[in-house]
Amino acid sequence: MATHHLDDTQPHAFWDNSHPPRVRIQSGDTVVFETLEASANQFTPASGSEAVASLSFDPIHPLTGPVYVEGAEPGDALEVEIISLQHKGWGWNAVIPGFGLLGDEFTTPYLHHYKMEGEVCYFSDKIQIPYEPHCGVMGVAPREPGRLNTIPPRENGGNIDIRHLNPGVRVFFPVLAPGALFSCGDCHSAMGDGEVNGSGIETPMTVTLKITLRKGMTIPELRFITPAGKKLTSAGEGGYYVATAHGPDLFKYAQLSSRYIIDFLVAEHGRTR
């Protein structure tokens, strides 16, 4: 199988099934993506908090791709195995007035820089955070024509911010357009269960993914499988099969993701509903 390399010089901050692919690959190939941090170079290691006040959301979530997978058609699924996520030594987190869960309570722009060394993110000399990286945005082209922004999660994946999508995890996306047209970006070196101030440790990274086409594997939305030893809860350290659902009503879509798991257990493991 081949390995392909995509640099970070042609980012796109949208989803569009007419956007031309940067590379065409065969099922089972590996792609190395160089990704920008979420601000698309509006913040650098030299930036001060004044840069937050002038932040434009237009280029937010610069994505690397798209990748066209030969033979991928609607009704198939794309399996994306996360091989590695390598930081480049620096990341940031910001308080953006009016943005985030407590945006109305924190009205002073603030930018905090992190130094990354090995498996450690340095908040300060006294505070260290474990390096637990993931891509905040991963997805395929949408089924509908036209240009969509990257801010919400969608049927195609998108701004999922699932902090468990670390190396070793296999992520499955429904193919919605010919070739799938996969892209990724918005990498985080660490994040809690959500982004309280609207940002994790936003970090440029080198992302290595193995992409495999699963013909005829029809799934409604993103799924993922964790390897043994990946501990999501206090229940244990076996692998997990996880279904997701997206939408504005938390209760409704928590119900839907639960139905997806029931459907999986009935179809794959012979259980009754």
N, C-alpha and C positions, 0 to 999 in steps of 0.2 A: 504494500500500500504506500501511496505517495504522501509526502509532507509538503504543505503549501505555507507561504509566509505572506501576511498582509501588514503593511506599515500603517501608521496612524495619520498619514498625510491627506486622506480623502474621507474624512468623517461625514456622516449624515445624521441629522438630528430629527428623524421622522421615519415613519413606516409608509411604504408605497410599493405596490406590486409591479409597478412599471419602472422602478429604479434599476438601472443596469447592474448586473453582478460584476464584482471585481475579479472573481475567480470561479471556475467550474471544476467540480471535483467528482470523484467516484465514491460510491458508498464504501465506508471503511477508511477513507483517507483522514489524515490529521491536518488541522489548520492551526497555525500559530498567529494569533491576533495581537498586534500592538495597539493598546487602547489609551486614549486620553482620559484624564480625570473629568468629573462631571461638568466643570465650568468651561471646558473647551479652551483651556489656557488663559481664561480671564483671571485666574489666580495662579500665581507662581510661588516658588519658595521665598521670593523677595517681596511679595505683596503684604501690605498692611491692611488693617481693618477698613480703611477708607475704600478699598476695592469692593467691599460688600455693597456699599451704597450705590455703586454704579453697575452692579451685576445685571446683565441682560439674560433673560430666560430663553431667548430665541435659539441660541446654540446649545442649550443644556442637553445633556445626555448625548454627546457625540459618539456615534456607533461606528465600529469597524465592520465592513462587509459591503454588500451582501455576498453570501456564498451560494452558488447555484449547485444543487446536488442532482447529478444526472439520474433521470428516471423517476424523480419525486413528483407525485401527482396528488391532487386533493383526494382524501380518503386514506392516504398513507400516514405514517408517523416518522418523525426524525428523532433518532436517539443520539443525544449529545453527551458523551462521557467527558467529564472534567478531569483532564490529566494533570495540569498544574496551573497555578496562579502566582506569578512572581512579581512582587512589588519592585519599585525603582528607587526606594530609599526615602520617599517623601509623600505626605498626604495632608489633607486639611479637613477641618470641620468648621461650620460657620453658624452664627446666630444671624438670621436674616429677618429683620423686623416685619411683622405681619405674616410670616411664613412658619409653618410647623404647628404642632399641637398647642403650644403656649405662645404663639406668635404675637398675640396682643399684649402679653405681659413683659416681653423682652424687646424693648424699642431701640436699643443701641446696637448698631452693627458691630460684629466681632468676628474676627478670623483667627483660628488657632491652627498652628502648624504642628505636624507630627514628624518625628524622625523614625524610620523603620530600619531595624538591623536584625537580620535573620528572622526569628519567629516572635519578635517583640516590637510593639508600637510604643514609642516613648511620648507620653503626654507631657511629662516633665522628668527631671532627674529622680523624683520621688514616686512618680506614678507611671506604671507600665501596664499595658493592655496586651493580652495575647493576640498574635496575628492569626485571624480566622477569616480568610478572604472569600469573597464570592463576587460574581457579576450581578450588579443590581438590575441591569437590563439585558435580557436575552430573548430572542424571538425570531419568528419567521414573518414573511410578508403577509398582510391581511388578505382575506378573500375579496373584499370590496375594492373597487377602483378608487383612486384619489389618495391624497396625502393626509396622514394622521400624525398627531404629535406623540411624543414618547412619554408624556407625564403619567397616564394611568396604565394599570395592567389591562390586558385585553384578551380576547380569544386566542390571539397569536402569541401570547406571552407578554412581552413588553416590560414595563417597569415593575417587576415582581418583588424585588427586594427580599428574597427568601435567604436568610443568612445561613441556612443549612446546605446550600449548594456549593460545597467545598470540593477539593480534589477527591476523586474516588466515587463521587455521586454520578449517577446516570439520569439525565433529564430527558423527558419525552415531550415533543411538541406535535400538535396536529399539523399536517401539511395542508395549507389553504390555497396555495397558488403553485403553478408549475415551477419545479426546481426548488421549492421551499423558500429560497432566498433568506438564509439565516444571517443574523448580525448580533453583535454583543458589545457591551461597554458598561460605563458607569460602575467601575469596580470599587469595592470597599475592602479595606484591610481589616475592619471589624465593624460590627453594628449590633445593637440590641434587638429586641423584638419590636422592630419598627424604628423609625427615625424621628425622635421627639422634636428636634429642631429642624427637621427636613433634610438632614445630611448625616451620613455615616462618616467613617474616615475615608474620604474621597481620594482615590489613589490611581495614578497611571500604572498600568500593569502590562505584562506579557502573559497572554492567556492561551493555553494550549488545549485544544479540544479534538477528540476523535468523533467524527460524525458518520453515523450509520443509518441508512434508509431501512425502514421496516415496512415493506410492502403489505398493504391490506390491513395494517394495524390502525383501526379507526378509534380515535379517542377524541372527546369533546374539548378538552382543555389540558393544560400542562399537568404532567405527572412526574414524579421522581422516585428513584430507588436509592437508598443509602447502603453502603457496604457494612458488613459486620464490623462491630467496633465503633461505629458512629453513634454516639449517644445523644438522642434528641430529648429524652425525658428520663426521669428517675426509674422508669420501668425496666430498663436493661440496655444491653449493648448489641442486640441482634440488629440485622438490617431492617429498614422500614420501607414500606411501599406507601407513597403519599399521593393523594389526589388534591387538586385545588379547584376552586371556582372563583370567578371574579364578578363584581357588580357593586352597586352603591349601597345595597341593603345587607348589612352584616349577617342578620339572622337568616334571611332568605338564602344567601349564598353559602352560609355554613351548612344549612340543610342540604343544598345541592351537592356540595363536596362530600357530605355523608352518603348521599344516594350513589354517587360515583363509586365509593368504596364498597357499598353493598353490591352494586352491579358487578364489580370486579371479583368479589368473593364468590358470587353465584356463578359467573362465567368461567372463572379460572380454577376454582377450588371445589366446585360441586356442592356448595352450601345452598340451603333454601334461603329465600329472602327473609 
